[in-house]
Amino acid sequence: MKSKYTFLAFLAVIATPVISSAAQTCRPADIAESTPASRFVINSDGTVADSSTGLIWKRCSEGLSGVKCEDGTVSTYNWKEAKKAAESSKFAGRQDWRLPTIKELDTIVEYQCSMPAVNQTVFPATPASNFWSSSFYSGYSNGGWNVNFNDGVRDSCSMNYSLYVRLVRSGK
């Protein structure tokens, strides 16, 4: 029985999001910017328009607000809670918010940087951790895809895990 409890303790540890306290690291000489700030329009209503994809992003992670996402506490959700939060959001007077697909979430990864792997001018205060997508992981009946903004890598996990959320909507 001891090994069963050890395994459950291990699952609890890997299901807990990790927020890095280290400073963002960027290497301009090694890798070209994948999400230059010039590609985005930061709107006064707390949204960001992506001229490359046509998507409109909520600038702050769920739970945060303010010009630089400095107010509030970032929230985590299991996959069903994340979908519900997106569907019920009325942020910036819009009702068409949703979780991004894994491909859409990939479009805001800044591969030049890590901890977090995101353009912090465009998406400030983003935790260097995993964010849900709406995409199912076909290799696991209760699995969903996510992006780890520590390093920008795709990952899959149980939909019961609590991860961060950034909302998106179609711009057109």
N, C-alpha and C positions, 0 to 999 in steps of 0.2 A: 504494500500500500504506500510505502514511503515514496517510491518512484512516481506514482500517480500524482501525489501532491507536489512533488518537485516539478513535474511537467506542467501542472496547473499554475504554479508560481511563475514558471518560465513564460507561459502564455500571457499572464498578466503583465509581465515586464515588456514583452514585445508589442503588446497592444497599447501601451502608454505612449502618446506622442512625446517627442523630445524637442525642446526648444534650445537651440544653441545660444550660448551667451558670448561666443566668440564673434569678432568683427568680420564683416563680409570681406572676402578676398577676391580680387579681380586681377586678371592677367592680360592686360591689353596687348602686350607684345606677342603673346602666344596664340590667342584666339580672337577672331573678329567678333564684334558685338552681334548677337543674334536678335536682340530687342532694343535697338537704339531708341532713345526718348523721342527722336524726331518722327518715329513711326506712329506715335500716339498723340491724341488730343486729350488733355486733362480738362474735363468739364467742371463747372462750378457746382454742379449738383451731386458730386461725389462719384461720378462715373468716368470711365476712360474709353475713348473710341480708338479702335485699332484700324489704321488705314490700310494695313496689309490684308487683314481677314474680314473686315467689315463688322466685327463683333463689338459689342458694348460690354465692358467689364465693370463690376462694382470695384472701385479702387481699393477699398479696405476689405480685409478678411472679415467674415461674419463675427459680430461681437464688437468690432472696432468702428470708430467714426472720427470725424474731425479732418481738418485739411491734410494733416500728415498721419492720419489714422492713430492719433495719440490718445484718444478717449475710449474708455471702455475696457473690456477684457475679452481677448480673443476666445472664441467658443469652439468646442469640438462636438461632433455629432456622429452617431452611427449612420450607416448609409441610408436607411429608411427615414431617419430624422432629418438628414441633410436634404433629401428629396422633398420632404414636407416643408422644411424651412424655405427652400427655394420657391416652391409652388405657392406658398402663402405670402411671400415677400411683396411689399408694395413700395419698395425703395425708389426714390426719385420720381414718385408718382406713376410708376410702371408696374404692371401685373404679369409680365411675361418673363420673369426671371426663372432661371433653371440652373441645374448643375451642368458644367461643361462636359463634353465628351473627352475622352483621353487625348484625342488628336487636338482638340481645341486647347486643352490645358497645356499641352506641349508647346503651343505657340507663344506662351509667355515665359518660358524658361529662358534665362540668360545664361548661356553656356560659357561665357567669359568669367562668370563669378560663381562662388559657392558660399554657403552659410549666410544668407540664402542665395540660391541660384535664380535671382529675379532682379529686374531693373528697379532699384529702390527709389528712384526719382518718380517712376510711374506707379509702383505698388509699394509704398512705404510700410514699414513695420510688419512685413510678411514673415511669419515664423519659418525657420529653417527646418521644416518638417513636412509630413505627408498631407496632401489635399485630395479630397474625393473627386472623382469624375463620375459621370452617369453611366459609364461603360461597364458591362458585365465582364467578368473573367471566365472564359468558357471552360477552363480547366478545373473549375471548382464551383459547384452548384450555388454556394453562398458567398461567392467571391466577387470583388469589384476592383477595377483598376484605380490607381491613384498616382500622383506625381510627388516625389519627395523633393521639396524645394531646398533641402540641404545641398544636394548636388545635381538636381534636375533629372534624376533617374526615375523611370516608370517602375511601379511595383504593383503587386496584387496582394490582397489580404481578405480576411473574413469581413463581411458587411456588418458584423457585430462590433468591430473595432471603432473607436472614436477618433476621427480625423478632422482636420480643418476644412473650411469651405470658402470658396470664392465664387460668387454668382456671376452669370453671364446671360446675355440675351442677344438675339439677332439684331443687327443694326438696320436692316432693310426690311 
